[in-house]
Amino acid sequence: MDIKAYKMDGLGNDFVIIDQRIQNMKLSKEQIIKICDRNFIGCDQLIFIKKKKELDAFLEFYNSDGSNSGACGNGTRCVAHLLSKENGKKVITVGAGSSVLKSKIFENNVVETEIGIPKISWNEIPINENKNTKNLGIKIVDKNNNEYIGGTAINVGNPHVIFFVKNIDNFNINEIGPIIENNKLFPEKCNVTLAKVINENLIKVKVWERGAGLTKACGTAACAAAVAGNINGLTKTETDIEFELGKISIFIDTKNSVHMKGPVSGVKKIDIKL
């Protein structure tokens, strides 16, 4: 099988994008895993672009373990940029899951996407117990065996848990991430973020993505961290989220809807032979 595809990234959070409007092919879970494998093509997520009436497209996102990721902020921004180059529009509207996401295209490969109103009630995250989602009371341990109790749960199209700590580098996220991702509290698993508040307009983070592992950046995690910072009284409604390769700007509007703005890469055409 010969597949024409694209490769893009948002701050190193990288994607293989397959346009199923042109070649409507179905890939098995095993084929998705192979494409995402760093020893083959390699990416954090695989994205399918599909036709959708009244919208510019409909998007499906798959993690590198072959599971459906529900939502992907950086992936949505990348595809919006790709579609804008195709149709010349400066506002791109796509479907993803049950959501409709609107993106504004700016100069210098900057894209802003409205993710929508976050969910914070326990059954919408979802978690298995009626717990205080502002503080789930989950214990994490740093490299010096110091214990931290916390975890704020937010759903921004997919479930996230954010831990605010004094030093994110003091924790081994490769150990902590998969334990919390697979905690029985989360029936759909969860994304895990370690966050350090630098000031009321800046949070530095490390992210373990559900189904993908440690990633250089994650758009929905940026949104979730900003919301968690705001509801915990740590940050303002406008917050930059700093990743390894740069920042994503998050703005929570007066309707409590979350907007994320940041750079995307250029578009690289690739051929995949399966």
C-alpha positions as CSV (number, residue, x, y, z in Angstrom):
1,M,0.0,0.0,0.0
2,D,1.4,3.4,-1.0
3,I,0.0,6.3,1.0
4,K,0.5,10.0,0.3
5,A,0.7,11.9,3.6
6,Y,1.9,15.0,5.3
7,K,4.2,15.5,8.3
8,M,3.7,18.5,10.6
9,D,4.4,19.5,14.2
10,G,3.4,22.1,16.8
11,L,6.5,22.8,19.0
12,G,7.8,19.3,18.4
13,N,4.5,17.6,19.0
14,D,4.5,15.8,15.6
15,F,1.8,14.3,13.4
16,V,1.4,12.2,10.3
17,I,-1.7,13.5,8.4
18,I,-3.5,11.4,5.9
19,D,-6.1,13.1,3.7
20,Q,-9.0,10.5,3.3
21,R,-11.0,13.0,1.2
22,I,-8.6,12.0,-1.6
23,Q,-7.9,8.4,-0.8
24,N,-10.5,6.9,1.5
25,M,-8.6,3.9,2.9
26,K,-9.0,2.1,6.2
27,L,-6.0,1.3,8.3
28,S,-5.9,-1.3,10.9
29,K,-4.7,-0.6,14.5
30,E,-1.5,-2.5,13.7
31,Q,-0.9,-0.3,10.6
32,I,-1.5,2.9,12.6
33,I,1.0,1.7,15.3
34,K,3.6,0.9,12.5
35,I,3.3,4.4,11.0
36,C,3.7,6.1,14.4
37,D,6.7,3.9,15.3
38,R,9.9,6.1,15.5
39,N,11.7,3.2,13.7
40,F,9.4,3.6,10.7
41,I,7.9,7.0,10.0
42,G,7.3,8.2,13.6
43,C,4.9,10.6,15.2
44,D,2.9,11.3,18.4
45,Q,-0.4,11.1,16.7
46,L,-1.8,10.0,13.3
47,I,-4.6,12.3,11.9
48,F,-7.2,11.4,9.3
49,I,-8.8,14.3,7.4
50,K,-12.4,13.4,6.2
51,K,-15.1,15.2,4.3
52,K,-17.9,16.8,6.4
53,K,-20.8,18.9,5.0
54,E,-21.0,22.5,6.2
55,L,-17.4,22.2,7.7
56,D,-14.0,22.4,6.1
57,A,-13.3,18.8,7.3
58,F,-13.8,16.3,10.0
59,L,-10.7,15.0,11.9
60,E,-9.9,11.7,13.6
61,F,-6.9,11.4,15.9
62,Y,-5.0,8.2,16.8
63,N,-2.3,7.8,19.4
64,S,0.9,6.0,18.7
65,D,-0.4,2.9,20.5
66,G,-3.3,2.8,18.0
67,S,-6.0,4.1,20.4
68,N,-8.4,7.0,19.5
69,S,-7.2,10.2,21.2
70,G,-10.6,12.0,21.0
71,A,-9.1,15.5,20.7
72,C,-5.7,17.0,19.8
73,G,-5.1,20.7,20.1
74,N,-1.8,21.0,18.2
75,G,-3.0,18.5,15.6
76,T,-6.1,20.6,15.0
77,R,-4.0,23.8,14.6
78,C,-1.6,22.0,12.2
79,V,-4.5,20.7,10.0
80,A,-6.2,24.1,10.1
81,H,-3.0,25.6,8.6
82,L,-2.9,22.9,6.0
83,L,-6.5,23.4,5.0
84,S,-6.0,27.2,4.9
85,K,-3.1,26.8,2.4
86,E,-5.5,24.6,0.3
87,N,-8.6,26.9,0.3
88,G,-7.2,30.3,1.2
89,K,-9.6,30.8,4.1
90,K,-8.4,32.6,7.3
91,V,-11.0,30.9,9.5
92,I,-11.1,27.1,9.4
93,T,-13.9,25.1,11.0
94,V,-13.5,21.3,11.6
95,G,-15.3,18.6,13.4
96,A,-13.6,16.4,16.0
97,G,-15.5,13.9,18.0
98,S,-18.8,15.7,19.0
99,S,-17.1,19.1,18.9
100,V,-16.8,21.8,16.2
101,L,-13.5,23.6,16.4
102,K,-12.9,27.0,14.9
103,S,-9.3,28.1,14.0
104,K,-8.0,31.5,13.0
105,I,-5.0,31.6,10.7
106,F,-2.4,34.3,11.2
107,E,0.9,35.2,9.5
108,N,4.2,33.4,10.2
109,N,2.5,30.0,10.7
110,V,0.6,31.0,13.8
111,V,-2.8,29.4,14.4
112,E,-5.4,30.0,17.1
113,T,-7.9,27.3,17.9
114,E,-11.0,27.6,20.2
115,I,-11.1,24.4,22.1
116,G,-14.3,25.2,23.9
117,I,-15.6,25.1,27.5
118,P,-13.7,22.7,29.8
119,K,-15.5,20.1,31.8
120,I,-14.6,19.8,35.5
121,S,-17.3,17.6,37.1
122,W,-16.2,14.1,38.0
123,N,-18.6,12.2,35.7
124,E,-17.6,14.4,32.7
125,I,-13.8,13.9,33.1
126,P,-14.6,10.9,33.5
127,I,-13.5,9.4,36.8
128,N,-15.0,6.5,38.6
129,E,-15.8,8.2,41.9
130,N,-17.6,11.4,42.9
131,K,-14.4,13.2,44.0
132,N,-13.3,16.8,44.2
133,T,-11.7,17.2,40.8
134,K,-9.8,20.3,41.9
135,N,-7.8,18.0,44.2
136,L,-8.0,14.3,43.6
137,G,-5.7,13.5,46.5
138,I,-3.3,11.4,44.3
139,K,0.2,10.9,45.7
140,I,3.3,11.4,43.6
141,V,6.9,11.1,44.8
142,D,9.9,13.1,43.5
143,K,13.4,11.8,43.0
144,N,14.3,12.6,46.6
145,N,11.3,10.6,47.9
146,N,9.3,13.7,48.9
147,E,5.6,13.1,48.6
148,Y,3.1,15.5,46.9
149,I,-0.6,15.1,47.2
150,G,-2.9,16.7,44.6
151,G,-4.0,16.4,41.0
152,T,-6.6,18.7,39.3
153,A,-8.8,16.9,36.7
154,I,-10.0,18.7,33.5
155,N,-11.5,17.5,30.3
156,V,-10.9,19.6,27.2
157,G,-12.0,17.0,24.7
158,N,-9.9,14.4,26.5
159,P,-9.1,13.8,30.2
160,H,-6.1,15.5,31.9
161,V,-4.7,15.5,35.4
162,I,-2.4,18.4,36.4
163,F,0.0,18.4,39.3
164,F,1.4,21.8,40.5
165,V,4.9,21.2,41.9
166,K,7.9,23.4,42.8
167,N,10.3,21.8,40.3
168,I,9.1,19.6,37.4
169,D,12.7,18.4,36.9
170,N,12.7,16.7,40.3
171,F,10.2,14.1,39.1
172,N,10.6,11.2,36.8
173,I,7.6,11.6,34.5
174,N,8.5,8.4,32.6
175,E,7.6,6.5,35.9
176,I,4.8,8.7,37.2
177,G,3.0,9.2,33.8
178,P,2.1,5.6,33.0
179,I,1.1,4.8,36.6
180,I,-1.4,7.7,36.7
181,E,-2.5,7.2,33.1
182,N,-3.6,3.7,34.0
183,N,-5.0,4.4,37.5
184,K,-8.3,2.6,38.0
185,L,-9.8,6.0,38.8
186,F,-9.8,6.9,35.1
187,P,-11.9,4.5,33.0
188,E,-10.7,6.2,29.8
189,K,-7.2,6.6,31.1
190,C,-5.8,10.2,31.3
191,N,-3.0,12.6,30.2
192,V,-0.6,13.6,33.0
193,T,1.0,17.1,33.4
194,L,3.6,18.2,35.8
195,A,3.3,22.0,36.1
196,K,5.4,24.7,37.7
197,V,3.8,28.2,38.0
198,I,6.6,30.7,37.1
199,N,4.2,33.7,37.6
200,E,0.5,34.4,37.1
201,N,0.9,34.5,33.3
202,L,3.4,31.6,32.8
203,I,3.4,27.9,33.6
204,K,6.2,25.5,32.7
205,V,5.1,22.0,32.0
206,K,6.1,18.4,31.2
207,V,3.5,16.1,29.7
208,W,2.9,12.4,29.5
209,E,0.2,11.8,26.8
210,R,-2.3,9.1,27.1
211,G,-1.5,6.4,24.6
212,A,1.6,8.2,23.3
213,G,4.0,8.7,26.3
214,L,6.3,11.6,26.9
215,T,5.8,14.3,24.3
216,K,7.6,17.6,23.5
217,A,4.3,19.5,23.6
218,C,0.6,18.9,23.9
219,G,-2.1,21.5,23.0
220,T,-4.9,20.1,25.1
221,A,-2.5,19.7,28.0
222,A,-1.6,23.4,27.7
223,C,-5.3,24.3,27.8
224,A,-5.9,22.0,30.8
225,A,-2.9,23.4,32.7
226,A,-4.1,27.0,32.1
227,V,-7.6,26.1,33.3
228,A,-6.3,24.2,36.3
229,G,-4.0,27.2,37.2
230,N,-6.9,29.6,36.9
231,I,-9.4,27.6,39.0
232,N,-6.8,27.1,41.7
233,G,-6.2,30.8,41.8
234,L,-2.6,30.5,40.6
235,T,-2.8,32.2,37.1
236,K,-4.8,34.7,35.2
237,T,-7.2,34.1,32.3
238,E,-4.3,34.8,29.8
239,T,-1.4,32.3,30.4
240,D,1.6,31.2,28.4
241,I,2.4,27.5,28.7
242,E,6.1,26.7,28.2
243,F,7.2,23.5,26.6
244,E,10.7,22.3,25.8
245,L,10.7,24.0,22.3
246,G,8.6,27.1,23.0
247,K,5.3,28.5,24.3
248,I,1.6,28.2,23.6
249,S,-0.6,31.1,24.6
250,I,-3.9,30.2,26.3
251,F,-6.8,32.6,26.8
252,I,-10.0,31.9,28.7
253,D,-12.8,34.2,27.5
254,T,-15.8,35.6,29.3
255,K,-17.9,32.6,28.3
256,N,-15.2,30.3,29.9
257,S,-14.3,29.0,26.5
258,V,-10.6,28.2,26.0
259,H,-8.5,29.5,23.1
260,M,-4.9,28.3,22.3
261,K,-2.6,30.2,20.0
262,G,0.9,29.2,18.8
263,P,3.2,28.3,15.9
264,V,3.0,25.3,13.6
265,S,5.6,23.9,11.3
266,G,5.6,24.0,7.5
267,V,4.0,21.2,5.6
268,K,6.2,18.3,4.5
269,K,4.9,15.8,1.9
270,I,5.8,12.2,2.6
271,D,5.2,8.8,1.0
272,I,4.4,5.8,3.2
273,K,4.8,2.3,1.9
274,L,3.0,-0.2,4.0
